Amino acid sequence: MAKEHDITFLKDITVKVTGEVGRTKKLFIEIITLKEGDILKLDKSTEDYVELYVKDQLFAVGELIVANDKYGIRVVDLA
């Protein structure tokens, strides 16, 4: 039988979590000439899973959702 560990001491630790919607490659000149209203095409569609990273390590994948007029990620699988 597995022994449960008390991890309550971790409850106040802050960890950086990043959700990656997609990526693109651009020339430097294209980046510095961007202006308000320009659109960058990403390598994923809106139906693709979003990757969640904890401290730059893949942690989970999820679906992009809108809840209360804010974007969120519903976790569907842990890495």
N, C-alpha and C positions, 0 to 999 in steps of 0.2 A: 504494500500500500504506500502510495506517495505521501510524503510529509509536506504539509502546507507551511509556507514560509510567511512570516510577518513582514510585509513590505510597506506598512503604514508610514515608516520614516521617509519614504520617497514622495509623499503626497505634496510637498511644497517645492519640489524641484521643477524648474522651468526648462523646457526643451524646445528648440526650434523645429517646427513642423512646416514643411513646404509642400504645396500641391502643384504639380506640373501639368498644365493643360496641353502643352505642345512645345515644339521647338522649330526654329528656322535658322538658316544661315544667310547672312547678308555681308556684302562688302562693307568695309569701314566707311567709305564715302556714302553708301546708302543709309547707314545709321546716322551719320552726322547731318544728313540733309533731311531727316524725318521732320515732319511738321504736324501740328495738331490736326487730327482728322484722318491722317494716313492709316492704312490698314496693313498689318503684317499677316501674311498667310502662314499658318502653322501646319505641321506635318500630321495633325490628327483632325478628325471631324468631331462635331459636337456629341455624337453618339459613342465615341470611343471612351474607354476607361481613363481616368485621371490617376496619375501615380502620386503616392504620398511618401515623402521622405522625412525621416527623423535623423537629424544631424547628418544630412547628406547621404544616408543609407536608405535604400528602398525598404519601406515598412509595410505598405498596403496598396491596394488599388481600389478605386471607387468610382461612383458615378457623380457627375456634376449635377447639382440640383439648385433650385431657387426656393428659399424659404423665408417668408416675411421680408420680401424685397432684398434679400442678401443671398450671395452665392454660398454654397456649401458643398461638401463632399460626403456622400453616403458610402461608407466602407462596405465593400462586397467580398473582399478576400485579403487575408494577411499574407505577406511575402514569406 
